[in-house]
Amino acid sequence: MTKAVNHVIQVSKTGGTEVLHFEALPVPQPGPREVLIRQHAVGVNFVDTYFRSGLYKFPSLPGIPGMEGAGTVEAVGHDVSHFRPGMRVAYANALGAYAEFRTISEDRLVQLPDTIGFETAAAVMLRGLTVHMLLCQVHKVQKSDTVLVYAAAGGVGQLMCQWARHLGVRVIGVTSTAEKAELARASGASEVIIGTEGLPEKVSELTQAAMVPVVYDSIGRDTFETSLKCLAPKGLMVSYGNASGPVTGVDLGLLAKYGSLFVTRPVLWTYIDNTQAFRSAAAKLFALLECGEIKVDIGQRFALKDVAKAHDALQSGKTTGSTILTL
């Protein structure tokens, strides 16, 4: 039987981690074509900090952060056709995850294979679908391509190294420490550069001055121009994160200066904007997990009430792999 109380993390005004409040609310009831999930684990991602800080906007306040999770179906609303109570499910890119229970439209859910645990799913859904988007949609990497990946020991970075290795792609990883460099190599990075000082020169040396056709930059403001300098002519700069702050005031002349370059700022929902695309991408991710081509490193676990500590750890740059909340 569903509990009467739903513990959640709620934000009434945006700001630092002090705005994350542990609250007890009524358990929501599913509407038409909605599913109520009892969650077992929830992912923590940089995008959560963007909503908390106000960089990204909640539809309304108070709001509940969090974009991915996994659990079991507790109840279903009218006209739900694909799910029933007791089924194991997971989702990504659906705001409102920081809660013991949540409702979600059935078209935003996938059934979770029995071979994949709840914590693994919560740690991999958003990151794994992001990697699929980056390597297979934003830029369709080819066997023997060389790509540059920032934060190669992070949650997305480790998955990208593994998925790229599966595709026969050479990864030059960028990390902040020697310890993280070892994690990136273990995940499949061919070479790892520690720090960003002199990065273009080091990339030039590793590529015999050819540079790389694509850079995957999750850092943002602090590395934007450095990343452009690492690209081959007509190369693609994929800026998909803001760890150091958003990129603003872009001088388009730099794209000409460094070789008729292209820049994109992809958003996952644009690439999984319908149920078929979402479930197809998830099926590819699950297949790689089940055959062992991708392994998920859960570097940090926090209780729901300790989510502020999770955000602090993530933003400090000291985390490795994925961070989750256990419920």
N, C-alpha and C positions, 0 to 999 in steps of 0.2 A: 504494500500500500504506500502511496506517495506521502512523504512527510508534509506536515502543515507549514513548515518554514523552509525558505530557500535562502541560504547564505550566499551573498554576492559581494563583489567589489563595485562600488558605485562612485561616480565622479559628478559632483554638483557644480563645480567650477574648475576650469583647466589651470594647470600650473605644474609644480614639482610633485614629488612623490607624496607630499603631505595631503594632496587632494584625493588620494585613494582611500576610501572608507569601507570598512567591513560592516555590512548591514544585513539585517534579517528581514526579508520580504516574503509575501505570500508566494507559494508555488504558482507559476503561471499556468493557464489552461490553453491547450492548443485550439486554434481556430480552424476554419475550413482549409484543408490541404496543408495543415501544419502538424508537426510532430513534437511531442514533449520528450526531451532526453534527460535521463539521469546521468550526469557526466562523471567520468572516472579520472580523467586527466585533461588538462588544458595547456596549450602551448603559449609561451611568452615570446614575443617578437618585437623588433624595433618599431614596427608600425604601431604597436600598443602605446609606446612612449610618445609617438606623434599625436595620437588622439588625446592622451593625458595632458600633454603640454599645450594643445591648441593649434599645433601646426596643421593637423587634419581636424575637421569639424565633425562632432557628433551630430546626428540628425536633430537631436534636441537634448537638453539637459534637465534632470540628471540622466547620465548614460552609463552603460556598463561596457568597459573595454574588453579586448580579447577577440581574436579572429579565427581560432581553430580549437577543436577539441574532439573527444571521442567518448562514447558511453553506450548505454543501452536505451532502447525505446521504452518509455514508461507509459505513454498513452498517445493516441492519434485522434485528430479531428475528423470532421466530415470530409468525404471524398478523397481520403488518402488511399492510394492504390498500391504503393510499392513497399510499405513498411507496416509492421505490426509489433505489438508489445513484446519485449524480450530480444528483439534483433539487435545485433551489434552494429553500430554506425559510427561514422566519422564525417568531418566537414572541414572546410577551410574558407577563409575570406567571407565570414559572416559575423558581423559585429555583435558583441554581447556574450562572449565566451566565459568571462570571469564569474561563474556562478555554478552552484551545485546542480541546478535544473535550468533548462532553457527551452524555449520553443523556437522552431526553425521551419521554414518552408521545406516540404519534402523534396523539392527539386534542387535543394542545396546540400542534400545528404547523399552519401554513398554507403553501401553495405560494406562492413569491415570483415575481411576474411578471418576465419578462426585462427589462422597461422600468424596473425599480426596482433600484438598486444595493444591494449588501450594506450599505455604510455608511449609506445613506439609511434602509434598513429598520431597522438597529440604532438609529438616531437617532430613529425615529418610531413604532415599534410600541407601546411602552408609553404614550408621551405621546399619540399619536394616538388610541388606543383610550380613553384617559382623557378626551380632549376629546369624543369621541363620547358617552361615558357622561354627561359633564357637561351638554352642550348638547342631547342628544337623548333622554336617559333620566332622569337625576336631575331635570332641569327641562327640559321640552320648550319651548325658546324659540320664539317666534313672530316673524314678520316685523314689523319696526319696534319690537320690544322694545328696551329699553336695559338693559345689564348692566354691572356693575362687575367688573373682572378685575385682581387683584393680580399682580405679577411679570409684567407684560404683555410684557416683552422676553425672558423665559426660554424654555426649551424648550417647555413646555406653553403658556405665555402667547402666544407668537407663533403657534402652531398654533391656539389658541382664537380669536385675533383674525381669522385667515384664514378659519377655518370659519364663524365668526359672520358675517363679511362675506358669505360665500357664501350664507348663509341670510337675509340682509337685516337683520341685527341690529346695532344701534348699540352699540359697545363704548366704555366709559370705562375706560381703562387706568390702572394705578398702577405707577410705576417709581421707582427710587431716584436716577437721574441724568438729565440732559438728553440724553446720548448714548443711553441706553437708551430714552428717550422717542421718539427718532427711529426706532429700530428697531421700536417698538410701532406707531407711525403707519404705517411702511412695510408692516407686516403687516396693517393694516386698522383699527386703533383710530381712532375718530372724534375723541376727545379724550384727552389724557394728563395726569394729575396727577402731579407729581414730589413724592415724600415723602407721609407720612401725617398731617402736622400740619394740623389744620383740615380734614381730608378730608370729614367730613359737610357742612360749610358749602359746600365747593367743589362737591360732588355736588349739593347743593340748588340752587346757582346754575346749574349746567349743565342741570338738569332742571326749572327753574322751580318748585322746591319740591316736585315730585312724588316725588322720590327714585327708587330702582330696585326692580324686583320681585325681583331675585336678585343676590346678591354671591357671587363665586367667590374664596374666600380660601385661599391656599396658605401663608400666613405662620404662622398659628396663634395662639399665646398673646398676642403683642404687639398684635395687631390685632383680636382677637375682638369686644370691645365697640364699637370704632370701626366695624367692619363692620355691627354691628346698627343703629347710628345712621344708616347710609346707606340702610336699607331702607324701602320704602313699607309702610304697614299691610298685614298678612298676607303680607309678603314672606318669601323663603326665603334663609337663610344657609347656603351650601354651604362647609363647612370641609373641605378635602381635602388639606391639607399641614401640616407642623409645622416650617417653616424656623426659626422663633424658639423652638420648643419646643411640647410638646403643650398643648392647652386642657384644664384641669382645674378642678374645683370650680365648675362652671357654676351660676349663680344663675338658676333658671327665671323668677324674677320679672322679670328683664330683658326676657324675651320679651313679657310683658304690658306692661311700661313703654314699650317702643318700638313697640307696635302689633300685639299678637297675632301675633307672628312665629313662623316655623318654622325649625328648625335640623336639618341632616343632616351626617353624617360618612360619605360613601360610600367603599366599597372596590370597586375594579374587578372583582375576581373575583366579587362578588355579582351583577354585571350581565352577566358573560360566563361564567356558571357551567355552561355546557354547550357542546359542540363547535359546534352550529348557531349559537348566539348569538355565539360567538367568531369564527367564520369569516364570519358575516354582517356583523359590525361591521368586520372586517378588509377585506372586499370593498368596503365603502363608503369606507374610508380609502384603499385602493389606487386606487379610481376617481377620487377627488379629486386624488391625487398624479399620476395619469397624464394628467388633463386640465389640470393646471397650476393648479387652484384653490388647492392647498396646495403650498408649497415649503418644504423643510427647511433650516434654517440650522444647520450644524454649526460651532459656535463654537470648540470645543476638541477636539483629538485627543491621546490619550496611548497609550504602549505599555502592554501588560498589566502589566509589572513596575513601572510608574510609577503604579499606581492610587492610591497614597496622595496623590500630587500632584493627581490628578483629584478626590479627595474634598475636599482642602484648598481647591482652586479653587472647587468647587461650594458649599461651606459658607461661603466668604468673601463670597459675594454678588457676586463680580466676573465671573462667567461670563455669557455671552449665548447664546441658542439652546441647542442640544443638545450634550452631551458624550459622546464615545464612546472605547472602547478599540479599537485596531487590532491584529490578530493576524497 
